[in-house]
Structures are given as C-alpha cells and as structure tokens.
Amino acid sequence: MSRSHLPLNGLRAFEVFARHGRMTLAAAELCVTHGAVSRQIKGLEAALGVSLTEGPRNGLRLSEAGRRLAAALTPLFDDLEAALPRREPEGEVLQLACVGTLASKWLIPRLPAFLDHRPGASVRIVDANGPNAEINCALQLGHDAPADAAEIVPFLNRHHAPVVTAAAGRELSPDDVLRMPRLISRTYPGEWEHWAQAAGVELPAPTGVIEFARYLQAIDGAAAGLGCAIGSWFAVKSEIESGALLAPFGFVQALTPCVFVRARATPDPLAEAFRDWVVAEGASGPLPPGVGPPP
C-alpha cells in the first residue's frame, strides 16, 4: 500500500481504541461518536483485508493481528507527536514520559503541589514507558529502566498483591483465589511472576486467563468479579479502603521500585528539582495495611 493510500484516520482510530480497550473511551479522546470510531476501524479492516478485533459488539477485543498492529502503532504516533513543531510557552518546560497508571493514580494528584513551587513552569506528560530521543525524563518501573540511562533514582517502593472482588475474597480460601481466572495486562505482562517471586509463592495453574490492553482494565476486571489481578498499592488504595477489593495475601514489596530516569545528563534545573520532589513524595506516602516502614 502506497503512502498516498494509507488509511490514516482508520489507523488513528484503531490505535486509540487499542490503547483504551473501549470504544466509548476512544470516542471521548477523539471527540467523535462511538459509531464513528467503529466505522473507521471497520473501514481499516476492509482496506487491510484482516480482522483486527474479535468478540461480541459490546465486548470487542484485539485479534492477534490487531495486537501486532497496535504494538507498532502506538510508538509511531508517539514519535510523530514528539516530532511536530510547537510554540514553546514562556518559562521552564519538563517533558516527562510516564505510564498511564502511575501518572493518573500517583503523579497527577500530587502534581499541583510541585507546580505551586515552580511559578511559570510547565509539565508535558506522554503516556510512554521510558525516555526517548525527544523526552529526556521518565517515571517508570525499575526493571524497565534503560541500562544506559545517565541517571536512575528510585523514588517509590512499590507494594503489590493479588486483589479480588470483596465477595470472592470472603468466600474463597487464598489457594482458591490463586486458581481463579488470572487477569493480566499488556502494560505489565510479568506482574504475576514478579509478585510470586517477591512473596515466595508458587503459582498454581489458573482456571483461565483474561488479557487486557491496560493495567487499570485488569483492576476493573477484578472489581467486576472476572477473576484475580495483581494490584499495586498506589493504584488500588481507594478500592481496598472502601472494601470494593480485598487482598487476601496482604501486600509485599515489589522486587524493583518505581524510578526517575534521565536519559542524558544535560544541565536541567527543572528536571533536577522534579527528581528531588518525587523522591520526597515517594518517601512520604502511606504504606499498605500491615506493612511497616523499612528498618
């Protein structure tokens, strides 16, 4: 297919749907109707001659071909966005890569306090797992940090646990909980194995596996009673405290913390101030029930 015939509108609609996993959320991001997103994706499938989605209309999921295309499209659109020229606002600008869950559940609620102390500063957050050629700083999981980064600073000791809907957590034994359908996400594909290693638990075979595009979708699936997911404390704190989710095994500290990454050690007072701030914020956050401060 030549460049002049690339179905760009369909590719964009499909990428947004694949990232959110829901037509309604994709429509909201694109400021169009649910039906418009659906038509764009159907047109893309017709142009390519492959099925990118499967399942019932109210529960569409990506096909194997769709997963491969989505994995390629998101970084391409990120690179395109980063390459677009834009007028720089006055004042300091921190361009930061941060995966969606960490951004929405941990960073964004705290960010006003940082900006209050940096009058005129701006922060641009890109949903990406690590720095790239255009974005020098990132907040991400330690085991994903680039080995050649100029600076890697731990800022948040992450705690995680299997979480289930309250009804299942009260009625099932812990062993039965581990045999429930296992909810996983493409955002954190090894989260179950990392928890089992940290907890010293041997995982039994589950009764099934349900895969989601995004981490928070797996948490939503656990709350809806679809099975058991691994929840990071910062992501499920409100659900645990409200009783919507239970953690039958309690929380254990993850093998690797969340880290601040700077790919290039160029002088950047705003990035350095932000690094020091997230370290202080990470140290001051509340711990899960039953977990004490480090010795």
Steps between C-alpha positions, in 0.01 A plus 500: 500500500650835392531791741241696305244227577580441867172494702631749756163579660428131548848434640461784749155382611624144538807606702288698745252211538786252555656726764176548695333165431157664479320673213347758733839608635645511149210715383551738793870546420431558131196724568280293268213257549532134594361411158759713320785310667336168413458601136862614473624166637272301270626705205859430605429126522347510152800688359749259658298185439547374857292495819655719766232435763297204615223416743150642553421861415478601867821317590737546209861402555805503279572206272855374464543719191352791694743454789796500262380813324424681827847422637652667193261795471523652849876573489461631144233750604706593810801572278284700258356707784847566638627607155223755437621860543321694771529845645682487829320668789682747717682352796651161575360185338548145626417236240433178687420145393280313747282192460129571536430332835794660679408837350129491580510325839822638652651797316207715388331532844833624641614715208328828606723510810813487281377767259405727789870522581608558137312809377494510121611137459311256279491121488416298189419135577519238225352152559819305429711249690831683505692789343567529129688723259270796576408438865790490743321420828267219603328338794485124453548158658859425595526176304410691181755779547753531215840368601681788327302777674709783644300498825268246664363602841251284698214712635218260597520157660213328327282250690269261319261213567238279334168683526147367453147624542393510863250216460760260361758606756266413787368172357816339356815375663827669396596191297167512317556870428823415317310249286243755389519632142826696485465859380807637324582809297732578213623800699651279776519153343725347768326640807368164625845336482664801669249485787541124544878538518479785753239315711673161480185342359480229235218586263252219425344470157203739473159399368548749217684811386344830392729755338437874492674774307548721806589434862200685647268288286628191679427669835152590377456136397585385851249745648237369257558141614675373187792356694813597689748774403824629647440846642765754593413678825510846343253382233249313722525692829153656474336168399666314788405769752138507375472120514432462128815289467671267743863388512486155666881459507579854614749723321868428449768734377573455131846389395564827320377850590368774276789714379569844358706469182700764319635371171755779447683687776458844347462786752128538576403674826129420455565128447730491802242678717232257378726202581555622855128568541383153388757339733359698792141423397573129466650488849199674655222287352288271722589130506254213450334345807737270685813638333734692725770751408836361385744428783 
